[in-house]
């Protein structure tokens, strides 16, 4: 799902670690999604907040909009990150990103 992907990246980039979606809750605001026209999904880094004291779980949120800016759906995700997930996931991203971009996203894994 697109909203899961956006929310995952918000958590990963804030933590600077790979991870997984631990929980997801989606709220639909439209009975059906538009069949044509571009859609826009977005979330804010400023809204990513830790759930636990160890800062292992993070709450992220994002929304899906139609081309006119009307919200179609929102998602709230709990992202669980950590080095054990980074070891599995980040080699894939590192092989596909230029070195400078990867270093900005995941500086502990350069």
Protein Blocks (a to p, Z undefined) as FASTA:
>chain_A
ZZlmmmmmmmmmmnopacddfbdcdddfbfbdcfbdcddddddfklpccfbfnlmaccdd
dddddfkopafbdcdddddddfklmmmmmmmmmmmpcfklmmmmmmmlZZ
